[in-house]
Amino acid sequence: MNWLQRLPGSRKEIPGFEWRLLRKLPLITLVGTLLPALYALNARVFDGGLSDAVVLKAVQSADIVAIATVVLHWTVVFTLAIGCVIVMVMKGHGYIADAYPLQEREAPLE
């Protein structure tokens, strides 16, 4: 059983910005993950001669900010990937799905 049949006369559009963006997403993900990690590592390495309690508070705050930034960044990248896939599908060939009969009415519903 053929689920979808190609629409006669449909044409596929040329790839555009969505493919360029989709190819760059792994690098964008890597850079966006490493920068907050470097920020958190920087807070651990350079204590600035402060007391242990202040350093611990700064490290914990840096960790929270880094984790929140990474989660936000991954969410944005995943959303962009979904958008690129949607645009790719929409630019593809048109397909005919199974039709269903419309029920004819004598008068409109009110």
C-alpha positions in Angstrom: 0.0 0.0 0.0 1.4 3.3 -1.0 0.7 5.8 1.8 1.6 9.0 -0.1 1.6 9.6 -3.8 3.6 12.4 -5.3 1.4 15.3 -6.5 1.6 15.5 -10.3 3.4 18.7 -11.4 4.9 19.4 -8.0 8.5 20.6 -7.9 11.1 20.6 -5.3 12.5 24.0 -4.3 16.3 24.6 -4.1 17.9 24.3 -0.7 18.5 27.6 1.0 19.5 29.0 4.4 18.0 26.0 6.3 20.7 23.7 5.0 23.5 26.1 5.7 22.2 26.5 9.3 21.7 22.8 9.8 25.3 22.1 8.8 26.6 24.7 11.3 24.5 23.5 14.2 27.0 21.0 15.5 29.7 23.7 15.7 27.3 26.1 17.2 26.3 23.5 19.8 29.9 22.8 20.7 31.0 26.4 21.0 27.9 27.3 23.0 28.6 24.4 25.4 32.3 25.1 25.8 32.0 28.8 26.6 29.9 28.4 29.8 32.1 25.5 30.8 35.2 27.7 30.5 33.4 30.3 32.6 32.7 27.8 35.3 36.3 26.5 35.1 37.6 30.0 35.3 35.7 30.6 38.6 37.3 27.4 40.0 40.9 28.2 39.0 41.2 31.9 39.7 40.1 32.5 43.3 41.4 36.0 43.5 42.8 35.5 47.0 39.4 35.6 48.6 38.3 33.6 51.6 37.1 30.0 51.1 33.4 30.9 51.8 33.4 33.6 49.2 35.2 31.4 46.7 32.7 28.6 47.3 29.8 30.9 46.8 31.3 32.3 43.5 32.0 28.8 42.2 28.4 27.6 43.0 27.0 30.7 41.3 29.2 30.2 38.3 28.1 26.6 38.1 24.4 27.5 38.2 24.9 30.2 35.5 26.9 27.8 33.3 24.4 25.0 33.6 21.4 27.3 32.9 23.2 28.8 29.9 24.0 25.4 28.4 20.4 24.1 28.9 19.0 27.3 27.3 21.5 27.0 24.4 20.7 23.4 23.7 17.0 24.2 23.7 17.6 27.0 21.2 19.7 24.7 19.0 17.2 21.9 19.1 14.4 24.3 18.2 16.4 25.7 15.3 17.0 22.1 14.1 13.3 21.3 14.2 12.6 24.5 12.2 15.1 23.6 9.6 13.6 20.1 9.2 10.1 21.6 8.8 11.3 24.0 6.1 13.1 21.1 4.3 9.9 19.1 4.3 7.8 22.0 3.2 10.3 22.7 0.3 10.1 19.1 -0.9 7.7 17.6 -3.4 4.0 17.8 -2.8 2.1 14.6 -1.8 -1.5 13.5 -2.0 -2.8 12.0 1.2 -5.8 9.7 1.4 -8.9 11.8 0.7 -12.0 11.7 2.7 -15.5 12.4 1.4 -17.1 15.7 2.5 -20.6 15.5 3.8 -22.9 17.7 1.7 -25.3 19.9 3.7 -28.5 21.5 2.5 -28.1 24.6 4.8 -25.0 25.9 6.6 -24.6 25.2 10.3 -25.7 28.0 12.6 
